[in-house]
Amino acid sequence: MRIAFAADHAGAAFKDELMARLERADLGHAYADLGGDGSDPNDDYPDFAQRLGLAIQAGDADRGILICGSGVGASVAINKMRGLRSAVCHDTYSAHQGVEHDDMNVLTLGARVIGPEPAFEAAVAFLGATFSGEPRHQRRLDKVFAIEAAEATKD
């Protein structure tokens, strides 16, 4: 899989550390760093959430890992984009279950909330999971898609 990473000023160092750790783990994925580098305190999470979301929408990445201080703002921002499904997951169960049941395609982490080891474990769980396609999960996902489509037609 092609995995895109992005982070605001608060998550940049954490992003770099997590990417390096995943690359060393040799999980068979290709990783792309979409920024930020932490040098500008005005590097805001909506900008990097959108950058990551656009990469997935364009087919340049299959999934993404998005990092800000708490994970909350970045998750809120990317979930505004069509076709993007993200949650803040600071445990392995939520990270894999979000993919298996909800077809989550972006893992959001809070650099000020989670430590490097749990973040690595959550990322591995996220990257190793696949959507189950079970009828009950597909039915629920279709309802999410219907909500998204209805919102897109509002003026």
N, C-alpha and C positions, 0 to 999 in steps of 0.2 A: 504494500500500500504506500501511497504518497501522503505524507503527514506534514501539514503546515503548522508552524509555530508563530505566535505573535504575542507581544506583551507591551503594556504601557510602561511608564517610567518606574513604577513600583514593582513590576514583575520581571523586568529585563534580565537582571542577574540570575534570578531563579530559573528563567527560561533557558538561559545559556547553560546552566548547570544540568538541568533536566535533559536537554537535547544531547549534551555530551555523554551523559550517563546512558541514555537510550542507544546512542550510536555505539558505545563500547559494548553494550549488551548484545549487539548483533542479532536483532530480532527479524531482520530481513526487510525492513522498511526503508524507504527513502525519505529523508527529512529536509525541509526547506524552512529557512529562517526568514520571516517576513518583517522583522523588526519588533520593537524598538531596542535601542541599545542602552537606555537608562541615562543618557547624558542630558536630556532635556526634560525638566519637570513639567513642561507643557505637553509632553507626549501623553495624550489622553486616551483612555480605554476605548471610547467609541470609534476612534480613528483606526485602531489596530484590530478591533472586532470586525469592522467593515472590511479592512484589507484581507483578513483571513476568510471572512464569509465570501467575498468576491472570488477568491482563489478556488474555493469549493464549488461555488456556482458555475465558474468557468470550466470546471473539470481539471484544473491544474493541481488539485489536491483531493484526496478521497475523504480525509478526516482532518480535524485540526485540534490543536491544544492551545488554549488561550489563557493568558495569565495576567491578572492585575493584583492589587493589594489584597482584596478580600475574595475576589472571584465573582462577586455579586454584580457589580456594574458591568463588567465585560459580558457576563451571561445575559443580563437584561438586554444589552445592546445587540448582541448577535442574534438573539431570538426574535428581533424585529425584522430580520431578513428572511425573505422567502426561501423555504427549503432547508433552513438551518435549525437544528435542534440541539440545544446545549443545556447543561446543568452543571452547577458547582458540585463536584464530587470529591470529597476528602476521605473516601474509603473505597476499598476494592469492590465491595458488593454493589454499591450504587454505580460505580464506573462501568462494570460489565453488564449489570442489569439494565442500565439506561440504553445500552446498545441492543441487548437481546430482546427487550420488551418494547422499547420506544424508538428504536432506530436512531439513537442519538449519534450525531456525527461530529460534535465538538465537545471536548472535555474542557471544562473551565476550572482553574485552580486559583486559590488565593495564596500568594507568596507570603503574606503576613499571618497566615492561618495554619498552613500545613508545613510540615518539615520535609526535607529532601527525600528521606526514605519512604514515608507514606505516599508522597507525590509520585515517586518512581513506581511503586507498587500499583497505585491507582492507574497510572498511565499504561503500564503493562497489561493490566486487566482490561482497560478500555480498548487497547490496540488488539488484544487477543480475542475479543468478543465479536460475534456476528448476530445480526437480526434473526430471530427465530422464524419469522414468517408464519407462526402459528395463527390459526384463524382469529382467535380472540385478540391477539396482539395486532394483527393486520386491521381488524375491525376498528380498534381504538385509534390506530395510526390514521386510518382513513377519515375518522371523525376529526382528528387534528388537522388533516389536510383540508377538510371542508370548512373548518373555522378559518384557516389561513386564506382560502379562496374567497370566502364571504367578506373578510376584512379587506381584501385587495380590491373589491368592487365598490367599497364605500367611498363617497366623495369627501 
